[in-house]
Amino acid sequence: MYGPVYEDRQEHKARFDLKVWRGLWRFVSHYRWHLLGLVLVMILVGLFEATFPYLTKYAIDNFIVRKSLENFWKFVVLYFGLVVFQALNTYLLVYLAWKIENGFTFELRNGLFSKVMDMPLAFFDKNQTGALISRVMSDVQRISTIMSWQVVDFVWAFSTMAFIVFYMLKLDLKLAIFVILSVPPLALASNFFQVQILKRFRIVRKLVADITGLFNEHLIGAKTIKILAVESKLEDEFVTKAEELKRTAVSAAALSAFYTPVVVFIGNLVTALILVSGGVGVSEGTVTLGTVIAAISYSIQFFEPIQQLARILAEVISAQASAERIVELLATPIEISDDVNGLELGIEGDVEFENVTFGYVEGQEVLKNFNLKVRKGERLAIVGETGAGKTTIVSLLARFYEPTAGRILIDGLDYRRIKLSALRKQIGFVLQTPHLFNDTVAQNIRYGRPDASIDDIIVAAKLVNAHDFILKLEDGYETIVGEGGSKLSTGQRQLIALARIVLLNPKILVLDEATSSVDPYTEHLIQDAIYKLLHGRTSFVIAHRLSTIRNADRIIVIEHGRIVEEGNHEQLMKLRGKYYNLYIKQFVHEKESEILGEYKL
Amino acid sequence: MLPVAVEKFLLKVLKKYQFIYMCSILFSLLAVVFSRLVPLIVKLAVDHVLQESQIKSSLVRTILELFGGREILIRNFWLFGLLVVLVSFFNGLFSYFRDKFSATVGESVARDLRTELDFTILRAKLSFYNKYQTGDVIQRCTSDVDTVRQFVSQDLIAIWRNLFMLIFVYYVMFSLSPLMTGISSIFIPALIISAFLFYKKVEKDFVEIEEAEGELTTTLQESLSGIRVVKAFGREDFEKEKFFKRNKHYREKDLYLLKKMAAFWTISDFMALAQVAFVIFVGTYFVVKGSLTLGTLVVFSTYVWLLLWPVREFGILLSRYGRVRIALSRILEIVSAEKEEPKSNENAFSYEKLRGEIEFQDVWFSYDGQNNVLKGVSFKISAGETIAFFGPTGAGKSTIIALLLRLVKPQKGRILLDGIHTEKIPLQVLRRVIGVVPQESFLFSKTVRENIMIARGEAPLEEVVKVCEVAAIHDDILGFKNGYETVVGERGMTLSGGQRQRLCIARTLISNHSVIVFDDSMSAVDTETERRILERLAEFKGKKTMIIISHRISSVKNADKIFVIENGMITDMGTHDELIKRDSLYAKVWKVERLILEGERGVRPRV
């Protein structure tokens, strides 16, 4: 939700930039015939609209002034025919514009979503979910409107103006010149106003974003605010901002309110000139009455499209920021791409980190010349303080990120040569906070192997001790788990995440143990399930629990991206070093919760 | 909620601005009149000056005579031009004021709604925050307010404008030619009825489209928030398929409406154009037959458009009003939520005088009315004492603090501060006397310095530095990019859990509270740093009442008195030395800690 809000703080260009819009062409190109049709329809609409006053003039000069109804029925038929045509045009324009808007939205959203899904994890570290959602939803919507309805208005405005000028020139050169002369001052005024209005609305948007931020902060921090008794202070802050927003918004609105009268005034000035000059002409007999009346109604008609053009331009410029963000996203190279010629091989499970260097941010290396060799089937426990680089090691292994230098070898082969999908299918990843999708339990377990039967699922669930609690759920395996698994407890979510891995049956297993404690009974079930899972697989465990650590074949202690101690539990305890301290701390912690937990029950 | 409640609320919100709003309506009326004068002037010039028809209205005739009659005017035809310019100048002026005033009303109403919403958010009872989801409330505070704002500043005035326009146009038309007025209105009823019926009919479709869009957003959100799982299992294509399907569903819903919309617009455009054509045909016929003047025809051919436009707009306005009602009722629901203590007479109490003696008398409490969290808790803390509450998570330790601060109300029992029933002490005073470092360390999106000073207003930097030193965070702050001016919180620099907790400690220490409570507020601080902080805090012994809540022995063992809480009851109390001698929960935990901290090779891992 906050993505777009913050982005609006940036300053964007106030000029039209064709390059940005060209980047979106391939999504409209499906609809190029629709678009062409739409342009033609709108030209016709403009032509017809400009023709109606001309017909009125014809009626005045031929019937009224002559006081004769000769051929009147022909006129009626012609006029009515135009009415029918114009109504048909309305149908076509709505149909075409809507089709384009709808199709463009559809294509662009699909394209954007595919792109986002293909992005490496690093991308999601930098882009918040909220920002991405607004990119795919509201930014796309905005652009689609421009590509369809604004095109309608634009072509309409242009063709109406062109035809009006055409008819006026045909009617009377002198009267036409008045209208034509009004264009430059109008264009200047419009440009001035639109740029100014745009500027103010940007400030308004920034203030709206600030206010949304305050609402959010006051909601999330409600308890702290009450405890600190700072309600009045925060309220004053809020009132100041709200007042500032009101003031700015009113001044922006006032500027808009000023713009329309200016255009109308210039328009009426032209009308007045035509009236006077035409009137004099009529009394001198140089112009017909019908011409004057038609010229007046043209001059009134002429100024609506001008206002439209100014509005469209402003709209396009202000939507340009959205377009830029979309084009930028579409053009971002996918850093970790699947090699089409990648090997689709089954792996054994030997892993080697060879002089691996990596950092999330350039210049800040988390791992430097890191070396590690893990044999097939070995159980490796990784321990260390938060931020030491444990998670980085396993993220690199799953190729969520790639080393900036050095290589990672699987079965002696640079893992970049293995097809990404094949690699991921053989590396099981159990995250600290397992994410479940808002779907049924069965679907969640099936996630890594879509073709798994319900029997397979039950076998997997039984293996990880999840079957019993699943049966107790409202609809058993068909229970919807809620957003992010919210209807289940943390422990239950972990068990389902483990069942998911069982079905995947990977050769290498990565386990980021949860630090948050669950109730002792579930804890026991989880430990048991993990024990079974680790069996016979190469495993990397970021371990927090003593039992997991002790059961490892080898333990490495990581500090600042380096291995500082290495060995099995007994060897490391004897060292009385980092591992010893970490272990003691954890031991106290577990014991405490054990005792307190017993009493809680 | 009663249907009228929404209208009442709208009127209440508007009431403050009735004067400006009336002005806006007045200018709207004037603007309508002046904008419609231009065709009339043209008519006058064409009919009576350029042509020689009789003037029916005696008023207009008098005015014309005043200027010297037709002969003079035809020689000074520029006067008409001047008149057009003047009229249009006033028209512009009036419409400017109309728009400016209505925007002022709209923005002011929006400001009031926002302020009132924020007032509620800041002062609602604690249960409010559990009842509503953050996203939902934000939605109401932003897009619902915006819907109301747009309606008030644009649509509400448009209703009047359209109404005036219709009245004016009908008046002029009728006075010129009642017959032609009838002819100009033949299609109007059909237009109104079709617009009304149409918007009624598609209301459901709009809701369905919105729902489909909502589902699409949810799908998107799910895939994005589960991206790690998606990547780990290599299921990008599966997620794409899911999204494509939803996207297609949305597209189809949208296209379904397209056909109806296109048909409606076509019919309505056709009726409007046919109406214009009809006026021209009949009018021309009448003029030729001599029963209508040319000028009148010209007026009618322009005015028929002015008739059609408001009529078509009414349909749109009607459908928008439905949306505004929903938005208003959603806002109303929030602002009518119960507040903690809307107005407190803070000045009646001088909080400096409260020393910090706390007493609980048989306090019972339950969040849901069924499961008691506290079951008859009684204790007394003298001013200046340092005491601790020790016990497992969920035993009710934090609830004691919530009760003390009156965040929640006990079902039974009394809580006294310096012998005064806390219910009699204004909230603001109570919470300034008792400073709590809460469990969750929330920081505001402000600088470090502003965060620390937030409850104090102004404080010299030396004082800020001093409390930061006590809280052992000063050195960390100096390491930040902009030191004390570094912005933290959601939009600022990310801090570690321990750093956040220590900042919160400093934030509480800077206010001169008589009572300070540490509600498990050092859980993310490492033991060594915690020891340092506790040592510094010992300076306050005897000067301030201090309450430490923890399940770590190291945090509580130096307290004057330790209350052991289990299952909502105080099961044990005494000093550290007394407690470890008894066979109790406290002693058990202590043994484990001692075993490890002192026991050399004493660790014999159990498998």
Interface residues (C-beta under 8 A of the other chain):
Chain A: M1 Y6 F52 L55 T56 A59 I60 F63 I64 K67 S68 L69 F72 V76 Y79 F80 V83 V84 Q86 A87 L88 T90 Y91 V94 Y95 W98 K99 N102 G103 T105 F106 R109 N110 F113 S114 V116 M117 D118 L121 F124 T129 L132 I133 V136 M137 V208 I211 T212 G213 L214 F215 N216 E217 H218 L219 I220 G221 A222 K223 T224 I225 K226 I227 L228 A229 V230 E231 S232 K233 L234 E235 F238 V239 A242 E243 L245 K246 A249 V250 A253 A254 S256 A257 F258 T260 P261 V262 V264 F265 G267 N268 L269 T271 A272 L273 L275 V276 G279 V280 V282 S283 L289 V292 I293 I296 S297 I300 T386 A398 F400 L420 S421 R424 K425 I427 G428 F429 L431 P434 H435 L436 F437 N438 Y447 G448 P450 E483 G484 R500 L504 L546 S547 R550 H569 M573 Y583 I584 F587 V588 K591 E592 I595 L596 G597 Y599 K600
Chain B: S35 V38 V42 A45 V46 V49 L50 Q51 I74 F77 W78 F80 G81 L82 V84 V85 V87 S88 F89 N91 G92 L93 S95 Y96 R98 D99 K100 A103 T104 G106 E107 S108 A110 R111 R114 T115 L117 D118 F119 I121 L122 R123 A124 L126 Y129 T134 G135 V137 I138 C141 T142 S153 E213 L216 T217 T218 L220 Q221 E222 S223 L224 S225 G226 I227 R228 V229 V230 K231 A232 F233 G234 R235 E236 F238 E239 K240 F243 F244 N247 K248 Y250 R251 D254 L255 L258 M261 A262 A263 W265 T266 I267 D269 F270 L273 A274 V276 A277 I280 F281 T284 Y285 V287 V288 G290 L294 L297 V298 S301 T302 E340 G391 P392 T393 G394 A395 L405 L407 L427 Q428 R431 R432 V436 P438 E440 F442 F444 S445 I454 A455 G457 G489 E490 R491 S496 R507 T508 H551 R552 E566 N567 L585 K588 V589 V592 E593 I596 L597 V603 P605 V607
